[in-house]
Protein backbone atom coordinates (compact mmCIF):
# COMPACT_ATOMS: atom_id res chain seq x y z
CA UNK A 1 0.00 0.00 0.00
CA UNK A 2 1.25 3.41 -0.96
CA UNK A 3 1.49 5.95 1.88
CA UNK A 4 1.96 9.67 1.58
CA UNK A 5 2.10 12.57 4.00
CA UNK A 6 0.33 15.85 3.51
CA UNK A 7 -1.93 18.37 5.16
CA UNK A 8 -5.69 18.78 4.98
CA UNK A 9 -6.36 21.84 2.82
CA UNK A 10 -10.17 21.86 2.99
CA UNK A 11 -13.19 19.79 3.93
CA UNK A 12 -15.60 18.58 1.28
CA UNK A 13 -18.95 16.88 1.66
CA UNK A 14 -19.66 13.23 2.49
CA UNK A 15 -16.58 12.58 4.63
CA UNK A 16 -14.10 13.71 1.99
CA UNK A 17 -11.27 16.17 2.52
CA UNK A 18 -8.78 17.72 0.15
CA UNK A 19 -5.22 16.75 1.07
CA UNK A 20 -2.18 18.58 -0.29
CA UNK A 21 0.83 16.28 -0.62
CA UNK A 22 4.36 17.59 -1.05
CA UNK A 23 6.98 15.06 -2.16
CA UNK A 24 9.70 14.53 0.42
CA UNK A 25 12.41 14.70 -2.25
CA UNK A 26 12.83 15.59 -5.89
CA UNK A 27 12.03 12.87 -8.40
CA UNK A 28 9.17 10.45 -8.65
CA UNK A 29 7.80 9.66 -5.16
CA UNK A 30 8.19 6.01 -4.14
CA UNK A 31 10.73 5.16 -6.85
CA UNK A 32 14.35 4.14 -6.29
CA UNK A 33 17.19 6.59 -6.83
CA UNK A 34 18.46 4.52 -9.79
CA UNK A 35 15.15 4.84 -11.62
CA UNK A 36 14.93 8.58 -10.84
CA UNK A 37 18.31 9.09 -12.50
CA UNK A 38 17.14 7.33 -15.69
CA UNK A 39 13.89 9.22 -16.28
CA UNK A 40 13.27 12.84 -17.01
CA UNK A 41 10.02 13.17 -15.05
CA UNK A 42 10.48 14.74 -11.67
CA UNK A 43 8.72 16.49 -8.88
CA UNK A 44 10.47 19.80 -8.55
CA UNK A 45 11.20 21.20 -5.12
CA UNK A 46 8.04 22.77 -3.82
CA UNK A 47 5.70 20.91 -6.18
CA UNK A 48 2.45 19.72 -4.66
CA UNK A 49 -0.31 17.26 -5.53
CA UNK A 50 -3.87 17.69 -4.30
CA UNK A 51 -6.11 14.64 -3.82
CA UNK A 52 -9.50 13.91 -2.30
CA UNK A 53 -9.36 11.38 0.55
CA UNK A 54 -11.79 9.74 2.95
CA UNK A 55 -11.46 11.29 6.39
CA UNK A 56 -11.60 8.15 8.57
CA UNK A 57 -9.22 9.61 11.15
CA UNK A 58 -11.36 12.70 11.76
CA UNK A 59 -8.70 15.18 10.66
CA UNK A 60 -9.41 18.89 10.60
CA UNK A 61 -8.27 21.57 8.19
CA UNK A 62 -4.54 22.18 8.61
CA UNK A 63 -3.75 18.79 10.22
CA UNK A 64 -0.65 16.92 9.00
CA UNK A 65 -1.84 13.42 8.03
CA UNK A 66 -0.78 10.09 6.53
CA UNK A 67 -2.78 9.12 3.44
CA UNK A 68 -2.95 5.49 2.33
CA UNK A 69 -3.99 4.21 -1.08
CA UNK A 70 -4.95 0.54 -1.38
CA UNK A 71 -3.21 -0.77 -4.49
CA UNK A 72 -5.02 -4.13 -4.48
CA UNK A 73 -8.13 -2.45 -5.88
CA UNK A 74 -6.10 -1.07 -8.79
CA UNK A 75 -4.60 -4.50 -9.41
CA UNK A 76 -8.02 -6.18 -9.37
CA UNK A 77 -9.46 -3.64 -11.82
CA UNK A 78 -6.47 -4.07 -14.14
CA UNK A 79 -6.75 -7.87 -14.03
CA UNK A 80 -10.42 -7.67 -15.00
CA UNK A 81 -9.80 -5.26 -17.88
CA UNK A 82 -6.68 -7.00 -19.19
CA UNK A 83 -6.87 -10.61 -18.00
CA UNK A 84 -10.36 -11.55 -19.24
CA UNK A 85 -9.78 -10.23 -22.81
CA UNK A 86 -6.37 -11.90 -23.04
CA UNK A 87 -7.82 -15.25 -21.94
CA UNK A 88 -10.72 -14.83 -24.39
CA UNK A 89 -8.44 -13.93 -27.28
CA UNK A 90 -6.18 -16.90 -26.54
CA UNK A 91 -9.21 -19.18 -26.27
CA UNK A 92 -10.50 -17.82 -29.60
CA UNK A 93 -7.14 -18.40 -31.29
CA UNK A 94 -6.88 -21.96 -29.91
CA UNK A 95 -10.42 -22.85 -31.02
CA UNK A 96 -9.78 -21.32 -34.46
CA UNK A 97 -6.50 -23.22 -34.71
CA UNK A 98 -8.22 -26.57 -34.17
CA UNK A 99 -11.22 -25.68 -36.36
CA UNK A 100 -8.93 -24.78 -39.28
CA UNK A 101 -6.54 -27.72 -38.82
CA UNK A 102 -3.65 -25.55 -37.75
CA UNK A 103 -4.76 -22.59 -39.88
CA UNK A 104 -4.27 -24.71 -43.03
CA UNK A 105 -7.88 -24.69 -44.14
CA UNK A 106 -8.93 -21.13 -43.67
CA UNK A 107 -12.57 -20.34 -44.00
CA UNK A 108 -14.29 -17.11 -43.21
CA UNK A 109 -16.80 -18.69 -40.84
CA UNK A 110 -14.08 -20.31 -38.71
CA UNK A 111 -12.06 -17.13 -38.50
CA UNK A 112 -15.17 -15.13 -37.60
CA UNK A 113 -15.91 -17.65 -34.84
CA UNK A 114 -12.50 -16.92 -33.27
CA UNK A 115 -13.02 -13.17 -33.63
CA UNK A 116 -16.50 -13.50 -32.07
CA UNK A 117 -15.03 -15.31 -29.04
CA UNK A 118 -12.46 -12.55 -28.62
CA UNK A 119 -15.17 -9.88 -28.86
CA UNK A 120 -17.30 -11.73 -26.32
CA UNK A 121 -14.33 -11.81 -23.92
CA UNK A 122 -13.81 -8.08 -24.29
CA UNK A 123 -17.51 -7.41 -23.67
CA UNK A 124 -17.49 -9.78 -20.67
CA UNK A 125 -14.53 -7.89 -19.22
CA UNK A 126 -16.27 -4.56 -19.75
CA UNK A 127 -19.53 -5.68 -18.10
CA UNK A 128 -17.68 -7.39 -15.24
CA UNK A 129 -15.65 -4.24 -14.64
CA UNK A 130 -18.77 -2.04 -14.67
CA UNK A 131 -20.57 -4.31 -12.19
CA UNK A 132 -17.65 -4.84 -9.80
CA UNK A 133 -15.89 -1.48 -10.13
CA UNK A 134 -14.63 -0.14 -6.84
CA UNK A 135 -12.70 3.12 -6.84
CA UNK A 136 -9.28 3.22 -5.21
CA UNK A 137 -10.07 6.15 -2.92
CA UNK A 138 -7.21 7.33 -0.71
CA UNK A 139 -7.92 7.15 3.02
CA UNK A 140 -6.48 9.24 5.85
CA UNK A 141 -4.85 6.61 8.05
CA UNK A 142 -3.74 8.77 10.99
CA UNK A 143 -3.04 12.30 12.09
CA UNK A 144 0.65 13.12 12.57
CA UNK A 145 0.24 16.65 13.88
CA UNK A 146 -2.87 18.68 14.69
CA UNK A 147 -3.25 22.09 13.12
CA UNK A 148 -3.30 23.66 16.60
CA UNK A 149 0.28 22.43 17.19
CA UNK A 150 1.54 24.14 14.06
CA UNK A 151 1.87 27.84 13.46
CA UNK A 152 3.96 29.63 10.84
CA UNK A 153 5.97 31.19 13.69
CA UNK A 154 6.89 27.68 14.96
CA UNK A 155 8.15 26.84 11.51
CA UNK A 156 10.23 30.01 11.27
CA UNK A 157 11.68 29.44 14.75
CA UNK A 158 12.69 25.89 13.80
CA UNK A 159 14.30 27.07 10.57
CA UNK A 160 16.34 29.63 12.44
CA UNK A 161 17.83 26.86 14.57
CA UNK A 162 18.23 24.39 11.65
CA UNK A 163 15.98 21.89 13.40
CA UNK A 164 12.99 22.06 11.06
CA UNK A 165 12.47 18.30 11.32
CA UNK A 166 8.91 18.23 12.55
CA UNK A 167 7.82 21.07 10.28
CA UNK A 168 7.18 20.08 6.68
CA UNK A 169 5.28 23.16 5.62
CA UNK A 170 6.78 25.79 3.41
CA UNK A 171 6.49 29.10 5.22
N, C-alpha and C positions, 0 to 999 in steps of 0.2 A: 504494500500500500504506500502510495506517495504521500508524504507529509510536507507541509509548507508552513511558514510562519508569516503572520501579517497582522494588521490591525483592522478593527471593524470601522469602516468609514461611515456607514449609514444603515438604518434598519429599513427593511421592506416588509410588505405584508406576508401573512401566512408562515411565520417562523423563519423567513429568509433574511439574511443580512448581506450587505456588500462588504467584502473583505479585500483590502489592498495589500498585495504581496510584493515585497521587494526582494529580489534575489540576493543571497548572502555574498555572492562573488560574481565577477564577470564571467560570461560564458553561458552555456545552456545549463539550467539548474538540474541537478540530479545525474549529470553525465560526468564520466571520468575526465581527468585532465588531458589524457592522451587524445580522446575524441574531440575535446574542445580545441586542441591545437590543430586538428585536421579539418575543421569546418569553419566556414566564414560567418555563420550565424552566431550572434552573441547578445547577451543582455548587457547593455552598457551600464556603467556605474550610475545609479540613480534611477534606472528604469523600473517601472512598476506595472503589475498586472492586477486588474480588478476582476473578481469573480463573485458570483452569488453562492452562498453556502447556507446549509441548514444550521440554525442556531440551537443545537442540542445542549450546549453548555450554559446557555443563558447569558451570553456575553452582551455587554452594553457598548454603545458607540465610544470609540477610543481605546477599547481593551486590546491588548496584544494577545493573540490567540494562535493555536496550532490547528491547521486545517488538514483534514485527511480526505483523500480521494480513493475510493475502493476500485482497484483496477480489475478485479474479477468480473465486474459487470461489463466493462469494456471488452474483455476477452471473450465472454459469453456472446455478446452481440456480434463480435467479429467472426466467431466460429459459426454462428447461424448464417450470417450473410456470405461467408466465404466457403465454409465446409460443406453445407448442403448442396450448393451448385456444383462444387468440384466433384463430390460423390455422384451426383446425378449425371454430370457430363461423362465421367469415367464409366458409369453404368451404361449410358447410352452408346458410348464407343465400343464397349465390350459386347453388348447385344448386337450392334451393327456388324461388328467383326465376325461374329458367329453366323449371323443371318446372311452375310455376303461371302461366306467361305474364305475368310481372311482378306476381305476387300477385293477378291478376284472377280466375283460376279456382281458388279455394281448395278443396282437398280434404284430408280428414283424413290420408290415406295420404301425400300429398306433404309435408305439414307434419311429420308424424311422421318421414319420411325425413330432413329437415333437422335435426330434434331428435336423431335417432339419430346422425347424423354429428358433431354437437356433443358428444354424450355419449361417443362413441368417442374424440374428440380429448382430452377430459378424462381418460378412462381411460388413453389412451396416454401422456399427460403424467405421470400418477401412476406408472405402471409404469416409465417411463423414469427418472423421478426416483429411484424406489426402487432401481433397478439401478445407476444411475450416481452415486448420492449420495456426496459426499465432504465431510466436515465441514471447516469453516473454522477449524481449530485454530490459536490463536496460537503463535508460535515465538519463543524467546529468540534474538535475533540476535547480541548481543554483551554482554560484561560491561563496564560503565562503571567500577565501583569494587568491589573485593573487600571482603568483610565485615571482613577483618582490618585494612583501612585506615581503617575507620570505627569510632569509639567515641562514645558519648554525650558524653564529655568534650570530644572534638574539636569536636563540634557546638556545645557551650556556649561553648568558647573562640572559635570563629569568630563566634558571635552577639555576643559581648562586643565584638569589634572591628568589627562591621558588615560582615564579609566572608564571610558564610555563603553563598557562591556554590556551592561544591562540595558542600555539605551540603544535602540535600533532605528529610531526615528531620525529623519533628517530635519534639522532645526532651521 
